[in-house]
Each structure stands twice: as structure tokens, then as C-alpha cells.
Amino acid sequence: MLGSTYVRVIRIPRTRVVDNVRRGAHPCNNLADISDADAPDSGATAIARTVIMNVPVSTTRLDRSGIRSSVLVDDHHDDIITAEGLVKRYRSGKTDMLALDGLDLTVPAGTVLGLLGPNGAGKTTTVRILATLLRPDAGRAIVAGLDVVRDAQELRSVIGLAGQYAAVDENLTGRENLYLFGRLYQLSKSDSRRRADELLEQFSLADAADRVVKTYSGGMRRRLDLASAMTGRPRLLFLDEPTTGLDPRSRLDLWDAIRNRVLDGTTILLTTQYLEEADALAHSIAVVDHGRIIARGTADELKAQIGGERIEVVVRRRHDILAAVDVLTRNGDGDHAIDSHTRKITVAARGGAARLAQVLRDLDEVGIAIDDIGLRRPTLDDVFLTLTGHAAEKPADSDDEEVERRSA
């Protein structure tokens, strides 16, 4: 049973699923190969992993649209997520890694929380606990009014998850994938077809609906994956680094899709290493490092914590960098940063445009030619660097997830 030591994994032979879907039958018809496994990834197909997350249970009811919704959720609860003192350790042989170290977190209903942190900070572990895929070693979490351990079955009917990799079947068409998820949610055939059509339109996939997914671009697959997570109209959606690996155009398209879900009233917990993504999408940002929340606020509030504006100068000649640093530090109010590759020097400075004009005069007096100069506010990159002691890393597989796989 999910939420205890073992996870119930449905092993679905791919050819049987495809055949059932195309015949209009339930995807799991005549499938008897069901067994226990140590973790969702041990032998289960991508389809099975998503089904484990979302399959409705007997303690739910049908609303007018045919989508199941929990009868136990407290709709008047201000915070849809409340986590207190979450602790999680991964052990593999002699290795013992503390992934979460007393993490506290709240997420107001109807908002987007950006969970920002470096690899191994504990972001994916947090999501997997809140989504009932892992049990915490200590602490407790209430999601949509339900305890993630005690009420795991009921909770799965009101949440959705889109992980770091698209969990769709590339041998089915986009329409068939969404029909499959509808049937696994126990919707009728007609409701599954209707819901698939709605989602294809909402996620701008209608023109490619009848193409096999293996012909889709990376961005289209991610949109289809997000659409499948929305099949059950979840009140809360977990997005674990949803745009990792996408090109800029596809990333912007997915951002639009996420914004539309928020307008429809869905609460979203978004993990990301893209600082501009958190800045663009999140109402509030929580910075995670070493398994703890080390800062929380809006993007503007976090930027205000490190204070002031920055003067940036790009010198024309590399050998002028040290002389330019001398000018900037005389006019600045803090440490400077140098990017030798781009010949850019940055320093914190008060005084706004007046101070910028003074720097320009001083550089001209000592004969330093510049290619660019500007005054800017702190960015989330500055916040990240100040709070964690290092710049944001390029997105990659989460270290805590990799340790989890090895220790399973």
C-alpha cells in the first residue's frame, strides 16, 4: 500500500495497454500481473508511475463532470499545504544522507509556490513526500486537509504530479494517451473522450492529437504530460522541474499553460533551478538548501533582503579590468564581482543614477573605454548567491533523487 514500506505497482504490458485503448476498452482489462515492489521505479512503466499517483479510491464521489473529487477535503482551509519538521534520510550501505532536516513549509490555496534550490537541496524529496510517494522519517504534512501518511489514498484523488520526465506512452497518440488516463481515473468512455478533447485544446495540442507521441517535440511531450496530470482536475498540482531540457520557446509555451491552470484555480508547487522561471511564475518563493527552508518571500521581498542596486560595467580592453575595479570599489558600497570572460564588473551601490554618472566620469578621467554600463536591481541570481554561497547550477538530475534510487 502506498505510504507504507512498500508501494503497490501495476506492471502493465505495453502492447496490452495499447490494444485495450485502441479497442475502447479499459486500459487494465485482463491484466493480472500485479505485484509489490520496493519503489515506484522498480519495473513499473511510466504509465504505472502516474497511475499510482492519481488513481481514485472508494472514498470519493463523482461531480457533475464525471471527475472524482474527495469528500474529505476542507475547502475552507487557508493553507492547502502545511508541513512541519519533515526529516528524511537515505541510506545505502555505509552512506547516510540527510535529504530533509526539519523542513517547514506552508502553501496558501490558489497560489504558485516556487521551491528553489541547488541539486541535492531536498526539492524532489519534499515533493515526493507531499505527493504520498515517500514517508517522512519524522515530522508531519497536511495536504488539502489530509495527512500524507494516514490519508494517502484519499489525498491521491485531489492531487496531480508532473515529474522531471514526461510519463507518457510514445507508442500512443496524444489523444490516446489522454483517453488512457481518463479511463484509469475511472471515467466513462464518453467522459474520457470529452476530457481528452478539452485538454488537447487547452494545451494547444489539438492539431497533433492523432500523431504518435514519438513524433512530438520535447515541448509538446511536456505539455501532454502536464495535460495528463490535469485529467482529474486536481486542486493541487506538483510540478518537479517541468521545463528542464526545453528550448526557450517551448519553455515560454509551458509557462503560459501553467499560468492558465492557476487562473482556473489550481494551486501549484513548482520546483525549479531556473531563477527566471521562479521569478516569472511564482507568487512566493522558498529557497531550500541542505534540507531546510532558508528564506521565504515574494521575488521582490527576497531581492530586498540583499539590498541596494548594482552598477555593471563591461570594459572594452581586458587589461583595464583591475583599474576599472579600483574605480568601482571607490564608488560602491560592497564587494565587487568580476566575470573575466565577458569583462564585466559588478558592484553594489547606493545613489542611483547620480552614482552611475559619477562612475562614468571617473572611468573617463582615467581613460578606461567601456562597451556597456548600467544600473540594475538585484536579481534572483544575486539572492541565490547570497543565501547559498554559490550561483545557481545548470539543471540536472536531482542529487537527492539519485541517492533515493540507489538506496531503494
N, C-alpha and C positions, 0 to 999 in steps of 0.2 A: 504494500500500500504506500503511495507516495506520501512523503512526510515522515516516514519511519526509516529504519535502517535500509530497507530495500525499496526499489522502485518497480512498479508493475509495468513491464514493457511489452507492447504489442508488436510482435515481429510480423510484418506484412510483406509477403512475397510480391515484388513489384509487378510482375506480369498479371497476378490475380487482381490487384488493385486496378490496374489499367483496364483489364477486361470488364470488371464489375462496373466501373464508372461509365465506360462506353456503352454498356448494355442498359444503363439507367438503374442498376441495382445498387444496394448499399455497398460501399467500398469494402466492408468487412464480411460480406456474405461468404459463408462456407470457409472461413478462415479459423482454423482450430489451433494453430501453432502459437500458443500464448505461454510465456514463461517468465520467471523472475530473473532479474539481473541486478548487478550492483549499482548501476548508474544509467541514466537515460541514453548515454552514448555507446553503451556496450552492446553492439549488434543491432540496435534499432535503426530503422530507416529514418530519413529526415522527416517523412510524414508522421511516423510514430512519435517522434520527439515533440512535434507540435500538438498532436492529439493528446498526449499525456498532459500537456499544459492546460488544454481547454475543454476537454470532454465534459458535458454537463452531467449532473448526478440527479438522483431521485428526489432530492430535497429542493428542486427548482420547479418553477411553473412556466407556462408559455404566456408571453404577452401577445398583443393583438397581431404583431407582425410575424408570429411564429418563432421568435427568438427567445430562448430560455433566459430567465433572469432569476437571481436569488431572492428568496423571500425573507432572508435573514439580515440583509444589509440595512444599516441605519442610515437612511438618506439625509438625516439632519446632522450628521457628524461633520464638523468643520474641516477636520483633517482626514483625508482619505487614507493616509499612511502615517502611522506613529510607531517608530522603532526606538527601543530603549536598551542600551547596553549590549548590543549584539557582539558576540565573540564567536570566531570560527578559526579553528586550526586545521591545517592539512599535514598529515603525517605520511611519510614514505620512507620506509627503512629507518635510518637514523636521522632523517631530515624532519624537522618540525618547523613549519612556517605559520606564523600568526597572521592570518589574512585580515581579520577584523578584530579590533582591540577596543571593545566597548563603544561601538558606533551608535550615535543617537541621530534620529532623523524624523522630520515631520514634513508632510506634503499637503498643502491645502487642496481641497477638491476644486476641479475646474482650472487648474494651473499646469504649467510646464516647469518641472524642476530639472535643471541640468546638473548632473553628477560629473564633476570634472576632476581628473587626477591622472598621474603618470601610470605607466604599466606597473602592475603589481600593487596598486594602491588599495584595492579591495572593491572596485566598482562592480565587476561582474559577480563576485561573491555576494555582494549586497543585493543585486537584482535577483539572483537565484534563490536566496533566502526569502525575499519578499514575494517571489512568484511560486513558492512552495516546492521548489526543486531541491533545496538543501535544508537541513535542520541546523539551526544555530547551536553551538555548544553552550552558550549562555545568553541571557537576555530574552526579550520578547518583542514581537512585532504584531500590530493590529493593522490589517489592510481592509478597507471597505467595511469596517465594523466586525471583522472576523479574524480570529487568531490564526497565524500562518501555519502553526503546527496542529492545534486541536481541531480547527475548522477548515483544513486544507481542501477537502472535497468540495465544500460549499463555495469556497473562495474561487476555485478554478472556473466557475461558471460566470464570473463577472470581471475577469482579467484577460488580457491578451499579451503575447510576447512575440517580439521580432528580435531574434538573436543576431550575432555578428555575421552569420552566414545564412543566405536565403534557404529556407526549408521548404522548397517547392520541388515537384517532380518534373524534371526536364523532358521526360518522355510523354507527358500530357500537354495539352494546350492550356493556355491561360484560363479559358472558360472551364475546362475540365478540372483543373486544379481547384478553382473556387467552388465548383459544384461538389467536388470531393470533400472539401472542408465543411460545406453546408450539411452534407449527409452525415459526416462524422459528428457534427453538432446535433444530430438527430432532427434536422429539419426535414420536412416532406420533400418529395421530388420537385414539386412546383415551387415551393418556397426556396429551395436550394438554387433552382434556376433563376428565380427572380432576384435573389440576393446576389448571385454571381453577376448578373447583368448590371445591378446597381453599382457594385464595386468596380467593375470594369470601366464604367462611365466615370465614376468619381476619381479614379486613379489614372485617367487618360490612357486606358489600355484597350478601349473598345475596338480600335482598328486592328489590333494584333490579337484579339480574343481567340481566334481559331488557328493561330500559329502554334507550333510546338515550342515549348519554353526553351529548349536548347538553342533556338534561333534568336532568343531575346538578348538584348544588350544587358550589361551589368546593372544599369539604372532601371531598366524595365523589370528585371528579376527582383530587385529590391522593392519596387513599387508593388509588384504582385505579392511578395512576401508580406508587406505591410497590409495589403488588402486582405490576405488570408487571416492575419491576426485580428482584423476588424470584423470577421464574419459574424461573430456572436454579439456584435455591438457592445464591446466591453466598456465598462465605466472607467477602467484604468488600463492603460497600455504601457508596457515596459519596452523601451527601445534601447538595445545594447549596441552602441556604436553603429547605428544604422547606415551611415554613409561612408564607412571605411572602404577604401579602394575605388570609390566612384570618381569619375571625372567632374570638373567644376559644373558643367551644365546639368548633369544628372543629379548632382548634389543639390543644386538650386531647385530642381523639379521636386525632389523628395522633400525639401524644406516646405515647399508650397503644399504638398499633400499633408504634411504633419500639421501645418497651420490650420488647414481646413478641418482636420479632426478636432482640434481644440475649439474651433468655432462651433462645432456640433456638440460641445460639452464634455468631451473626453479629457480626463486627467492623464498626463504623460510624465513618466520618469524616464529621462534621456541620459544615457551615459555617453561621453564623448571625450576625445582628446583634441578635437578641432576647436580651438578657442573661439574662432569666429562663429562657429555653429552654436555654441552656448550663448554667445552674445546676441545672435540673431533670433533664437527660438525661445530661450528660457525666460520665464518671469522672475525666477530666482535661481541662484547658482550655489551649490555646495561643493567646496573644494575638499577632496579626500586625499590623504596621504598617510601611509603606514597604518591603514585600517581605522582611521579616525576622521571625523569632520573637523578640519582645522579653520575653516572660515565659511560664512554663510551670508548671503545678501543678494540684492539685485546687482547687475553688472556695474551700474553707476556707483552703488554703495561700496562694492569691492575695490573699484578703481580709486574711490575717495580715501580708502584706508591707507593707500601708499602715497597719497597726497600729490599736489602740485602738477605742473605741466613740464614737458620735456622740450628742450631745444635739440634739434637734429641738424647736423651739418655733414655734407658729403664734400670732401676736398677733392680738387682736381688731380693733384700730384701726391702719390703715396708718401713721398719723403716729407710732406708737410703735416702729416698726421700728428706727430708729437708737438709741434708748435701750435697747431690748432687746439690740441688738448689743453695746453697751457692757457690759451685764451678762454676756452670754455669753462675751465675749472675756476678761473678768476671771476667769472660772471655767474657761475652755477651755485647751487645750494645743496649739492650732494655728490655722491660718487658718479663717475662717468663710465660709459661703456664704449668699447671700440670694436668695430667689425672691420678688420683689416682687408677682407676680401672685397667689400663694397666701398671701403674708405669712409665709412660713416662713423661719426662720433655722436653720442647721445649723453646729455646731462640734464638732471632735474634743475628747474629754475623758476623762481617767482618773478613777478613783474610783467608777465605777458608780453605784448607787442613792444613795449618800451625796452625791455631787457633784450629782446630779439634784435631790435635796431642797434643797441649798443654793441652786441656781439658782432654784428655785420660791420660796424665802423672799426672795431678793434681788429678784426681779421683783415680788413682793407689796409689799415695802417701798417701791419707787419708784412704785407704783400702776399697773403695766402689766397690763392684763387680757389673758388668753390664752384661746384656743379649744382648744388641744391642746399637750401636752408629752410627750416620750417619750425613752427611751434605746434606741438600736438599734446593732447591729453593722454594720460596713461591708458594702455590697452590691457586686455585680459592677459596678454603675454607677460606684461610687466608685473601684474598681480601674481601670476603663476610663479614667476621667477622669484619674487619677493617672499611669497609664502612657503614655497617648497625648496628654495635654494637652487633650483635648476630650471632651465627652459622646458617648455612642453616638448614631448617626444613625438616622433612620427608614429601614427597609428600602426599597431601590430597586434598579434595575438596577446591577450592579457596574460601577464606572468602568473597571476593568481589562478586563472583558468587552466593554464598549463600544469601548474602544480596539482590542481584538483584532479586533472585527468591522470596524472602519474600516480596519485595516491589512492585513486578509486580501486 
